[in-house]
Amino acid sequence: MTNQPYGGYGAPHGAHGAQEPYAPYQQPQSQAWPAQGQGYDDPFADQHTQQWQGQTWETQMQPPVAPVAAAEETSYLPPQGVAEPAPVAGVEPEPEYGPATLGGNARVTDAQRARAEGRSPIIEPGLQPAVLTAVLGLLLAGGAALGTYALLVPLVVLQGVTAAGWFRLNGMWPARQGIALGFLGALVADAAMLVADRSPGVILGTLGVWVLLSLMVQLRSHADPDERMYGLMATVVAAALAIAAGGYLAADADAVVVGAVAVAAAMVARALPLPTAVSVVVALAVAGGAGFAVGGMETDGALIGAGVAVCALIGHRVASYDYPSRFVHFTAGVALPLAAAGPAVYILGRIFA
């Protein structure tokens, strides 16, 4: 039997003891390659496995490793039959973590966990949006004390932020057409009230017209029926909130001053680090006290302040709902408390005038 060149069948090096001498095979680079030994019984012949006979990287230095042993060395499973050491007295054991996953870090935020579990979290805006709400409320109060057109400037800002914040709160962004439509409805209502000597009936009339206009706009859309219905509801509610904020313009100036100051005080008190129930009670008490102080030390001022604070807290709760983001907190979280209190300022001002 003649010597075979590189690539033939044979036993691995060092697997079964000493072998017969190999006849060198001369390469052009003067490199010797071992050939197959003669007269050697190959125990792996029936497995039809081709072996590499060249001098590769460390093939002659490493003995063959059984697959079972390799699996045991690379496995993450703890060794069987070995008892875990008992924790030392006074030292808490380290927390156990689950197995490694392809998803990476399993630590998620409260909002992400709530989304994965199919529920909606309530995340309150916090102190910074509350301060902005207080500043805007004080601007409304100062504008009402100065005159109608001075009140109009912060009111227009409130209506624009209300329309934008509602769409962002519902996850619809960008929604320029819906925001523009709701904001335009608020501007039309303001202009109509100025022409009609601040008549509150203009608010209802404008709202009815804008519902029909929003319906016509959605009927021209080529989106899916479910998406069009969702867009219609968001547009109608955004326009209704922005238009209803015009209650500050229709109300008496004294009622606007009392109500806006009460909302400002209530939102700052609500942002204090207190339990929710305690925070709500404190906010109502602070709003009543602010209304009493601004309203000439009269009970009517305290009732107006507490009443508008209830509406403001409802708007604050709505702005905290359904996966809010930082942008939501600085739009809906700022504007919704004041916008929701607008109709209450007009109604309570007429009652206690």
Backbone hydrogen bonds, N-H to C=O, Kabsch-Sander energy under -0.5 kcal/mol:
donor,donor_aa,acceptor,acceptor_aa,energy
8,G,5,P,-0.9
15,A,12,P,-1.4
25,Y,33,W,-0.9
26,Q,24,P,-0.6
27,Q,31,Q,-0.7
30,S,27,Q,-1.7
33,W,25,Y,-0.9
36,Q,4,Q,-0.6
41,D,39,G,-0.5
42,D,40,Y,-0.6
45,A,42,D,-1.2
47,Q,44,F,-1.1
48,H,45,A,-1.1
49,T,44,F,-0.7
50,Q,48,H,-0.5
53,Q,51,Q,-0.6
56,T,54,G,-1.6
58,E,56,T,-0.6
59,T,56,T,-1.1
62,Q,58,E,-1.2
70,A,66,A,-1.9
71,A,67,P,-2.2
72,E,68,V,-2.0
73,E,69,A,-1.9
74,T,70,A,-1.9
75,S,71,A,-0.8
82,V,79,P,-1.0
83,A,81,G,-0.6
91,V,88,V,-2.2
92,E,90,G,-0.5
104,G,101,T,-0.9
108,V,106,A,-0.7
113,R,109,T,-2.4
114,A,110,D,-2.4
115,R,111,A,-2.2
116,A,112,Q,-2.3
117,E,113,R,-1.8
118,G,115,R,-1.0
119,R,114,A,-2.7
123,I,121,P,-0.6
123,I,320,S,-2.2
124,E,122,I,-0.6
130,A,126,G,-1.2
131,V,127,L,-2.4
132,L,128,Q,-2.0
133,T,129,P,-2.5
134,A,130,A,-2.3
135,V,131,V,-2.4
136,L,132,L,-2.5
137,G,133,T,-2.5
138,L,134,A,-2.4
139,L,135,V,-2.0
140,L,136,L,-2.0
141,A,137,G,-2.3
142,G,138,L,-2.8
143,G,139,L,-2.7
144,A,140,L,-2.4
145,A,141,A,-1.8
146,L,142,G,-1.5
147,G,143,G,-2.5
151,L,143,G,-0.6
151,L,147,G,-1.6
152,L,148,T,-1.3
153,V,149,Y,-0.8
155,L,151,L,-1.5
156,V,152,L,-2.3
157,V,153,V,-1.6
158,L,154,P,-2.2
159,Q,155,L,-2.3
160,G,156,V,-2.2
161,V,157,V,-2.3
162,T,158,L,-1.9
163,A,159,Q,-2.0
164,A,160,G,-2.1
165,G,161,V,-2.6
166,W,162,T,-2.0
167,F,163,A,-1.3
168,R,164,A,-1.9
169,L,165,G,-2.2
170,N,166,W,-1.3
171,G,168,R,-1.5
172,M,167,F,-2.6
173,W,171,G,-0.8
179,I,175,A,-2.6
180,A,176,R,-2.7
181,L,177,Q,-2.1
182,G,178,G,-2.5
183,F,179,I,-2.6
184,L,180,A,-2.3
185,G,181,L,-1.9
186,A,182,G,-1.6
187,L,183,F,-2.1
188,V,184,L,-2.5
189,A,185,G,-2.2
190,D,186,A,-2.3
191,A,187,L,-2.6
192,A,188,V,-2.5
193,M,189,A,-2.1
194,L,190,D,-2.0
195,V,191,A,-1.9
196,A,192,A,-2.4
197,D,194,L,-0.8
198,R,193,M,-4.9
202,V,199,S,-1.2
203,I,200,P,-1.1
204,L,200,P,-0.9
205,G,201,G,-2.1
206,T,202,V,-2.7
207,L,203,I,-2.1
208,G,204,L,-2.1
209,V,205,G,-2.0
210,W,206,T,-2.3
211,V,207,L,-1.6
212,L,208,G,-1.5
213,L,209,V,-2.2
214,S,210,W,-2.3
215,L,211,V,-1.9
216,M,212,L,-2.1
217,V,213,L,-2.1
218,Q,214,S,-2.1
219,L,215,L,-1.8
220,R,216,M,-1.0
221,S,218,Q,-1.1
228,R,224,D,-2.6
229,M,225,P,-2.3
230,Y,226,D,-2.2
231,G,227,E,-2.5
232,L,228,R,-2.3
233,M,229,M,-2.3
234,A,230,Y,-2.1
235,T,231,G,-2.2
236,V,232,L,-2.5
237,V,233,M,-2.4
238,A,234,A,-2.3
239,A,235,T,-2.3
240,A,236,V,-2.5
241,L,237,V,-2.6
242,A,238,A,-2.2
243,I,239,A,-2.6
244,A,240,A,-2.6
245,A,241,L,-1.4
246,G,243,I,-1.8
247,G,244,A,-1.9
248,Y,245,A,-1.6
249,L,246,G,-0.8
250,A,246,G,-1.5
251,A,247,G,-1.6
256,V,252,D,-2.0
257,V,253,A,-2.2
258,V,254,D,-2.3
259,G,255,A,-2.9
260,A,256,V,-2.7
261,V,257,V,-1.9
262,A,258,V,-2.1
263,V,259,G,-2.2
264,A,260,A,-2.2
265,A,261,V,-2.3
266,A,262,A,-2.4
267,M,263,V,-2.3
268,V,264,A,-1.6
269,A,265,A,-2.1
270,R,266,A,-2.2
271,A,267,M,-1.2
272,L,269,A,-1.2
274,L,272,L,-2.5
279,S,275,P,-3.2
280,V,276,T,-2.3
281,V,277,A,-1.9
282,V,278,V,-2.5
283,A,279,S,-2.4
284,L,280,V,-2.3
285,A,281,V,-2.3
286,V,282,V,-2.7
287,A,283,A,-2.4
288,G,284,L,-2.5
289,G,285,A,-2.3
290,A,286,V,-2.6
291,G,287,A,-2.6
292,F,288,G,-2.1
293,A,289,G,-2.1
294,V,290,A,-2.7
295,G,291,G,-2.2
296,G,293,A,-0.7
297,M,292,F,-1.8
298,E,292,F,-0.6
302,A,298,E,-1.2
303,L,299,T,-2.3
304,I,300,D,-2.5
305,G,301,G,-2.5
306,A,302,A,-2.4
307,G,303,L,-2.4
308,V,304,I,-2.5
309,A,305,G,-1.5
310,V,306,A,-1.4
311,C,307,G,-1.3
312,A,308,V,-2.3
313,L,309,A,-2.4
314,I,310,V,-1.6
315,G,311,C,-2.2
316,H,312,A,-2.3
317,R,313,L,-2.1
318,V,314,I,-2.3
319,A,315,G,-2.0
320,S,316,H,-0.5
320,S,317,R,-0.9
321,Y,318,V,-1.5
322,D,121,P,-1.0
329,H,325,S,-2.2
330,F,326,R,-1.6
331,T,328,V,-1.2
332,A,328,V,-0.7
333,G,328,V,-2.4
335,A,331,T,-2.7
336,L,332,A,-2.2
338,L,334,V,-0.5
339,A,335,A,-2.9
340,A,336,L,-2.7
341,A,337,P,-1.1
342,G,338,L,-0.7
342,G,339,A,-0.8
345,V,341,A,-2.0
346,Y,342,G,-1.5
347,I,343,P,-2.6
348,L,344,A,-2.6
349,G,345,V,-1.5
350,R,346,Y,-1.7
351,I,347,I,-1.8
352,F,348,L,-2.5
